[in-house]
Amino acid sequence: MLFSVGMLWQKKSTKYVDNSHTVTESSEAKDMPVLKFVRTRIDFGTVRKKDSPTRVNFEFQNAGDVPLVIHKVDVSCGCMEVDFPKEPTMPGQKGTVTIVIDTKDRPGAFNKTLFVKSNANEDVILLRVLGQIK
């Protein structure tokens, strides 16, 4: 008689309450970088066409315990150029994702999206830039 022995994997989780918020910490997220942006949405308000190009910085920090690597940043419009750190961001370090927007021939409202892809616990983070071009 043959017996098959298998292993059942179970997620370990710990729940705790902090300032009336329940937080679940999974063992799968342990030892992962945590990409935290200071803000994920920037509203320019009104921008003049002659002020083109317009530059914006999204500041972030690696709040995890291992190096953070931003693989790429996809943009929703050809009017944007993006620059981000190509080297790993070490735990506790800060960095910047810089976007340059060409507003010269684009009058009216704009609402542009960026997708930051990394090795963090949340592998894709959405950033948004919006405003009005006059």
C-alpha positions, 0 to 999 in steps of 0.5 A, spaced: 500 500 500 502 506 498 501 513 501 502 520 499 504 525 504 503 532 502 504 539 506 498 544 507 501 551 507 497 555 511 498 563 512 500 565 518 497 572 520 497 576 526 491 581 528 492 587 532 488 594 533 492 600 533 488 607 534 481 603 532 484 600 526 485 593 525 491 591 521 493 584 519 500 582 518 501 576 513 508 572 514 508 572 506 509 580 506 515 579 511 521 581 509 519 585 503 520 592 501 514 597 502 514 603 497 510 609 501 509 615 497 508 622 501 503 623 496 500 619 490 496 625 487 498 632 485 493 637 483 497 643 479 491 647 479 492 652 473 498 651 469 500 656 463 502 653 456 508 658 456 510 654 463 512 648 459 515 643 461 512 642 468 516 638 473 513 634 478 516 630 484 513 624 487 517 623 494 517 616 497 521 611 502 522 604 503 519 603 509 520 595 509 526 591 511 529 589 504 532 593 498 526 596 494 527 596 486 523 600 482 522 596 475 519 601 471 514 606 471 508 606 465 505 613 463 498 614 460 500 619 455 506 621 451 506 628 453 510 625 460 517 623 461 519 620 467 525 618 471 526 614 477 532 611 481 535 605 477 539 602 483 535 599 489 533 604 495 535 601 501 530 600 507 529 607 510 532 611 504 528 616 500 527 617 493 524 621 488 520 619 481 520 625 477 515 627 471 516 632 466 509 634 463 509 637 456 503 642 457 505 647 451 500 644 445 495 641 450 490 646 453 484 644 457 484 639 463 489 634 464 488 627 468 494 623 467 496 616 471 503 613 472 503 606 474 509 604 478 512 597 478 516 594 483 518 588 488 514 591 494 509 588 497 504 592 493 507 591 486 503 596 482 502 603 485 498 608 481 500 616 481 496 621 478 497 628 476 491 633 474 490 640 473 488 645 467 492 648 462 491 655 459 
